[in-house]
Every structure is written in structure tokens, then in C-alpha cells.
Amino acid sequence: MYANPDAKILSVDGVEPSIENIQNRSYPFVANFYAVTNGEPEGNVRLLIDWILSPQGQRIIEETGYVPVEAKHVFYDVIMPFLSETAAQQMQQLINRD
């Protein structure tokens, strides 16, 4: 998180706003950022999204005080809603095997 001397970092119900707690969603106050496109992203838009999700993009996100995304959150929050019910169930079964 970005160090700001004018802001207090507060625990909520004993949960600190650490990177781990934000990623595992145990810290209740977070702001999500989305890249919304009109249809499947193509061209430079696809390149930008791929770069943001790349190790380099995630490192820069962390260096600027934000919490990088975990691949599982991208899957559950971005991909799963667009799968058919059958495909989503099949993917869930594969995930649960591990």
C-alpha cells in the first residue's frame, strides 16, 4: 500500500490491510479496478490488458502502492462469469482436484 503520512492505515475487526489480507479478501475494504471492453479485447487493448496482468505489470502495480491481483481472482471474477454453467462446473471440478 502506498505510504501516505496523512492517512492512517486501520485494522478492521483485528484484520490488518496487508497485501495477503487484501488478496485473500479477509480485509473488508478494498477497491477493485476493472478493464471493461465492448466485446473481446483486440489489438492494443488486448496488449495493454495482457501487460497489466503480466509479471512486469503486476510488479509496477505493487511498486506504486497497489495490491497485485492473483491469478485465481482473475479467473473467478473475470472469466467464470462468462462461461456457460456446464463449462464453469467443469472448471471448478478441475480446480478442486488440486
C-alpha positions in Angstrom: 0.0 0.0 0.0 1.1 3.5 -0.8 2.7 5.2 2.2 0.9 8.4 2.8 1.9 10.3 6.0 -1.6 12.0 6.1 -3.5 8.7 6.1 -4.0 6.2 8.9 -3.9 2.5 8.0 -6.6 0.9 10.1 -7.3 -2.7 11.1 -10.9 -3.7 10.9 -12.1 -6.3 13.4 -8.4 -7.1 14.0 -7.6 -7.7 10.3 -4.8 -5.5 9.1 -4.8 -4.2 5.5 -1.8 -6.3 4.4 -1.2 -7.4 0.9 -2.1 -11.0 1.9 -5.3 -10.0 3.7 -6.4 -7.8 0.7 -5.7 -10.6 -1.8 -7.4 -13.3 0.3 -10.3 -10.9 0.9 -10.3 -11.1 4.6 -9.8 -7.3 4.8 -13.3 -5.9 4.1 -12.5 -2.6 2.5 -10.9 -2.8 -1.0 -11.4 -1.0 -4.3 -11.4 -3.2 -7.4 -10.3 -1.8 -10.7 -11.7 -3.2 -14.0 -10.9 -3.0 -17.6 -14.2 -3.0 -19.4 -14.3 -3.5 -23.2 -17.0 -3.6 -25.8 -16.6 -7.3 -26.7 -13.5 -9.4 -26.7 -10.4 -7.1 -26.4 -8.4 -6.8 -29.5 -5.2 -5.1 -30.7 -3.7 -2.5 -28.4 -6.4 -3.0 -25.8 -5.6 -6.7 -25.6 -1.9 -5.9 -25.4 -2.5 -3.4 -22.6 -4.6 -5.9 -20.5 -2.1 -8.7 -21.1 0.7 -6.4 -20.0 -1.2 -5.2 -16.8 -1.6 -8.9 -15.9 2.0 -9.8 -16.7 4.6 -10.2 -14.0 6.1 -6.8 -15.1 2.7 -5.1 -14.9 1.9 -6.6 -11.6 5.4 -5.6 -10.2 4.7 -2.0 -11.2 1.3 -2.1 -9.7 2.8 -3.2 -6.4 5.7 -0.7 -6.6 3.2 2.2 -7.0 1.3 1.1 -3.8 -1.4 -1.1 -5.1 -2.0 -4.7 -4.4 -1.3 -7.0 -7.4 -4.0 -9.5 -8.5 -3.7 -13.2 -8.0 -4.4 -15.4 -11.0 -7.3 -17.1 -9.1 -9.1 -13.8 -8.7 -8.8 -13.0 -12.3 -10.3 -16.4 -13.1 -13.2 -16.2 -10.6 -14.0 -12.5 -11.1 -13.4 -12.1 -14.8 -13.5 -15.5 -16.6 -16.1 -17.5 -14.7 -19.0 -15.1 -15.2 -18.7 -15.6 -19.0 -18.6 -19.4 -19.0 -21.6 -21.5 -19.6 -22.9 -23.2 -16.5 -21.5 -26.6 -17.7 -18.1 -25.1 -18.5 -18.0 -23.3 -15.1 -18.8 -26.6 -13.3 -16.1 -28.4 -15.2 -13.5 -25.8 -14.5 -14.5 -25.8 -10.8 -14.0 -29.6 -10.7 -10.5 -29.2 -12.2 -9.6 -26.6 -9.7 -10.9 -28.6 -6.8 -8.6 -31.6 -7.8 -5.5 -29.6 -6.7 
